Amino acid sequence: MPIKIGILGLGTVGCGVVQVLQQNALEIQTRSHCEFEIKGILDRDLHSERGVTGDFLLTDQPNEILQDPEIDIIVEVMGGIEPARTFILEALQHGKHVVTANKDLIALHGHELLDAADKAGKELCFEASVGGGIPIIAALKESLAANRITDVIGIINGTTNYILTAMAEQGREYAEVLAEAQKLGYAEANPSADVDGLDAARKLAILASIAFNSRVALKDVFVEGISKITREDLAYAAELGCTIKLLAIAKHQDEEIEVRVHPAILPNDHPLASVNGVFNAIYVVGDAVGETMFYGRGAGSLPTGSAIVSDIMRIARNIQSSSKSPLNCSCYLDLPIKATSDFHTAFYIRLLVKDEPRVLATLAQLFAEANISFASIIQKPRGEHQAEIVLVTHPCREGSLQEALASVKAYSKVHNIHNVIRFENGQ
């Protein structure tokens, strides 16, 4: 008997799922030892041409999919919170396994949905919710399960990576490249979820929860976007032998979890520094395996469809072998979240100051009073009687840095603090 599938949504990702199932049918059947049949697809628009065809029911009535007793697996690719959350809960109640690509839903309601799946004795899989076609969730849950994971650092938003790459390589300004990304379809008309870091924060909450076996909510993640990054900052980073990326950073140290998303200055020899354009990559450190990195396309119809179908195949093998469904949630710990003030990094600080004697000495004194010293200093003239100074600190507490910046803002010789950017990798 074939495994029968119902799909909720026939947009870009839904079409990708259908296409992967159809074009790779022989390989999928051979590798999973079972046949698959798309029984029905829910779509609000039954008339637009989607580019996929097949012998399946196309309906705008959810119950025709959710309550069909023949359907074994529901694939949710509608996006958004509602009605996706309600549909998934109903599918589980009707005894169906569920596969979803919905990062927003998993980040906000994952605990509820995973508990519902456990209660129903069914599987809820969400490989495609992070990293598109990159198999990072399976790697963390299975391939790296013997490790104590200490670091998960990722470029997990293609829009911001495209923007920062173009700015760095072409010396262009943020607004110009953002407009280009929107024209090319890499950025939404309202790009705030991407450029303000929220998309990456949602994905990081999912990854950190799995990697550290302790629940991390979206509200736990410190978030800062890329809109303040300028071509001048990228030029200075290059002068320092570095580049700037929007990083999603999760660390497990001293029995605390640190989770933050923000622009970060990376040394050029870091594995993530060469990840450019719309590509994603996730760098993982385990105590046994050491450093690993997962790289690929973080979005798109077929890459995301690939991840969804891999989850379908995993569930199907368990159905065929009558295997007991595993516990869906692996969060058996309850670790505290590190306070933002206790983050410990080096900092890049770019200021415009009066070009007068003792200004630099006074700045050094203000930072020294917060127990912060400098690793390097760059000073360049900027018009009459003005200078631009870039200070690179040694690693220090975020709270101490903020204390120093408050004193710097009050110093009459400082015209403006243009930007403050964290370093990664201890630089």
N, C-alpha and C positions, 0 to 999 in steps of 0.2 A: 504493500500500500504506500502511495506517495505521501510525503509530508506536505500538508496543505497550508498555504500562507495567505494571510489577509494583510493588505497594506493600507494604512491610513495616510493619505496624502499622495498626490501625483505631480508634485512640483519638480524642481531640479534634482533633488536627492531621490525622490520616489522613482523618477524615470531612470536614474542611475541604477537603482536596485533591480528594476525590471530588466534593464539592459545587461547587467552582469549575470543575472540568473539565466537569461536566454542565450547570450553569446558564449558563455563558458559552461553550458549545461553538462556536457560530457565530463569535463574535469571535475566539476562540483559533485556530480553523481558518483564518479569513481572514487574520489577522495573521502566522501562522507558515507559511502555504501548505502545510499538511498536516493530516491527520486524526489523531486520537488514540483509542486504545482501551485501556481498563483490562482487562488480560488476567487478572490474578489479584491477590488480596490475602491476605497472611498475618496471621492473628489468633489469639491464644491462646484466645479465647472465641468459639465459633461459634454461640452460641445467643442472646446478649443482643441486644436491639433497638438498632441504631446510628443509625437515622434516615436511612440511605442504602441505595439499592437499585440494581441494575444487572445486566447480563448478564455477570458475571465470576465466576471461580472464587474461592470463599472457603475457605481451607484453614489448617490448623494445622501443615502440613508444609513447612518452609523450602525443601527441594529442589524442590518443585513450582513455586516462584517462581524461585529462584536458578538452576536448571538448565534452565529452559524456553528452548529455542533461539529461540522466536519473540519473546521479550521483549527490547526494545531498551534500556529505561531502568528502573532500579530506584530507587524512592523509599523512603528509610529514615526513618521517623517513629516508631520504637519508643522512642527515648531510651535513656539509660544507656550504659555502655561496652561491656559484653558482654551478649548476643551480637551487638550491632550492629556492632562492629568486625570480628568474624569474618565476618559476613554481607556487609559491604561489600567486604572483601578477596576473598571468594569470588565475588561478583558481578563484580568487575573481572577476575578470572581467567577467568571465563566470557564475557568480551568484552562486558560491559554497561556503559553509562554509569550514573553514580550521582548522585542528588540527595539531600541530607540536610539536616535542620533541627537536627542534634545538636551543640549548642555545646560540651557537655562533651567529646565525642569529638574534635571538631576542635581544641579547645584543647589536649588532652592527646596526641592521636595524629595530628594533622593532617599532620605531616611524613611519617610512615610511609604514610598513606593517599594523599597527593598523589604521593609517589614511586611507589606501586603503580599509580596511575592513569596516570602518565606512561609507566611500563614497559609497561602494557597498551595504550597508545595511546588511552585513553578519557578522558572528562571527569568530574571530581568537582566538583560545584557545591554551594554551601552558603549561598546568599543568606539563607535563613530562619534561620540560626544566630544572627544578631545583628539586633536591632531589629524582629523580627516582619515586618510588611509594609513597613517602611521600606527602600527600595532602596539601602542604603549600600554594600554590597560591590561591586555593579556600578558604582556611582558612583566608588569609589576605584580599581577596576581598569580602568575604561574611560573614563568621562566626565571624570575628573580626572587621567588618565594623563599628561598633558603637564605637570603641576605637580610641584614639589618640596613635598610636604606637610610643614608644620612643626608643626601642632597638630591633634589630634583630641580633643575634649572632649565627653563625652556623659552624658545621663541615660538609662541603658540598663537600668534595672530598675524596672518599673512598681509593684511592691509597695512598695519604699522611697519612691518618689516620692508614692504615695498617702498613706503614713503621714506623711511630712514635710509634705505639703500640708495634710492635715487638722489636724495639730498647729498649724501656723502660722495657718491661717484660723479655727480654732475654739478655740484656746487649750487644747487637751487634752493629756493625758500620753501618752507613748509606749506603755505597756502597754495602755491603753484602746483606742487606735486600732489597735494590732496585733491585738487580739482582734476588733475590728470587721472588719478586713481579712480575717481568717481566716473569719469568719462569711459574708462576702460572696463568698468564693472567690478573693480577690486574693492571699491568702497561704496557704501550705501549713500543715498541722498542725504540722510541724516547719519553721519559717520560716528556719532558720539560713543556708541557702545565699543567701537574699535579704538578710536584715537584717545579716548579717556581711560582706556585700560580695563573696562568692565568685562568685555568678552574674555580677555585673558584671565581675569580674576575668577570668573566662573569656572573656567577649565582648571585653574590651579587648585581651587577648592576640591574638585573631584580628584585630581592627581594626588594631592597631599593626603586626603582621607585614605586613599588606597595604599599609598607608599608607606605611611606611618601607622596604619591600622588604628587611627583615631579620628573621630569626626571633626572635619573642618568646614565651617559654614562660610558662606560668601561674606557675611559681615565681619569675619575674622581677618579677612585679607586687606592689608594696606594697599591702596590703589592710587597711582599717579599716572597721568597720560603723557603724550608726547608733544602737545601743542606748544610748549615753551622751548622746544629744541630748535636751534637756528643753525644756519650753515656755518656761522662763526664757531659754535660749540663743536660741530663736527670737524672743522679745520683744526681747532686746538687739540681735539682728541687724536687726530692723525699726527699732529706734531709730537704728541706724547707716545706715539706708537700704539694707538688704540682706535677703537671704533665705538659707536653708540648704538645700542639695541634696546628695544622694549623687552625686558626680561620678566618672566614669571618665576619667582624664586621661593622654594620651600626647603627648609632645613630642620633637621631633628638633632638638637644638641642639648646636652645637660637636661634631658627629660622635658624639654620644651619644644614646641613647634613654632617656627618662624615662617610667616607667609606674607609675601609682598610682591606687588607688580609695579614696576616703574622703569623709566629709562635708566640704563646703566652703561658705564664706560667699561669696555672689555679690552684687555690686551689682545693684540692681533694674533698671538699664538694660542689663544683659547679656542677650543673646537667650535664654539658657537659664533665666533667672530666672522667666519667665512660663510655663514648661512645668509644668503641674500635673496632679494626679490620676494616673491610670495611664498617661498618655501618655509616650512616649519622644522624645528629640531628640538629634541628633548634630551638633555644631558643628565644622566643618572649615576650616582655613586653609591655602591654597596660595599659593605665591609668585607665580603668575600670576593666578589667579582671585580671590584675596583671601579674604574671609569668606563661607562658605556654611553653611546649616543645613538638616538633613533632619529632618522631624517627622512623627509618626504613631503608630499603635497598635503597641506593642512585643510584643504577644502576642495570642492568640486564634485560634480555629479558622479563620476566613476570612482575616484579615490574613496569618497565617503560610501558609495555603494559597495565597494570592495570590503570595507570594514563591517558593514551591516551584514553582508552575506556570510562573512566569516563567523559572525555570531549565530546566524541561522544554522550554519553547518555544525557548529559546536552543540547547539541545542538538539539538533536532529540526531547526532550520534548518541546522545544520552537517551533520547526517546527510543531509538532503535534497539539499544542495548538494555533498556529498562533500568538504566542507572538512576540512583537516587539523586535528585537535584541538590547541588551544593548550597551551602549557606550563601546568600547573595551579598550580604553585608559582612565585610571583614574587619569592621571597626570594633575590636574587642578591648581597646585601651581608651583612656580618657585623659589625654595629655593637655596641660595648659598651653595657651597661646601666648607667645612672647609679646610684651608691650612694645609699641613702636619706639618709645624712648630708649629701649635697651638694644635696638638694632646696632650692629657694630660693623661699620664699613669705613673706607676712605672716601673723601669727598673732593669734588672739583667745584670751585667757587669762582665765578667770573664777575668782576666788579669794575665800575667806572669811578675813578677817584681824581682828586686834584693832584696834579703833578708837582708836588712840593716836597721839600726835605722832611724826613721823619714820618711821612704817611705810612710807608711800609713797616717801619719800626713800631708804630702805634698799632697797626693791624696785628702784627706778630704778638704784641703784648696782650691785646684783647683776646686773641685765641689762646695764648698761654694761660691766661686767667681761667679758662675753661679746660685746662690741661690738654690742649691740642697743639701739636707741632706740625710743621710743614715738611713734606717730602720734596716738593719742587715749587718754583715760582716762575711765572712768565710775565714780563711787563712790556707793553708796547704803547707808544704815543698815540693819542687819539684826539687830534685837534689841539688848539692852543691851550696850554696849561692843564691838559687832561691826560690821563693815562688809563689804559685798560690793564688790569692785573688778573691773572689766573693763579689761584692758590690751590695746590693739591696737598691735602692733609695726609698724615699717617692715619691708619685706622683708629676710629674713636667712636664713642657712644653717640647715637642720634640725639639724645637729650642734651649732651654737652655741646654738640654742634649748634643746636637751636639756641642755647644760652649765648654762645659766642656771636651768632648772627644777630641776636637782639641788640647786643652792644655795638656791633658793626653798623647796623641801621641807624643807631643814634649818633654815630660819629659824624661830625659836620663835614669832614673832608671826603666822605663817600657820597657820590651823586646817585649811584644806583647799584643794586645787586642784580645783575642780569639773569644769572641762573645758578642753581645749585644742583649737581648731579652726583649720584652715588657711583662708586666703583664696585666692580665685582671681582672675585678671585684674589681678594686681599691686597690689591694694588693701592 
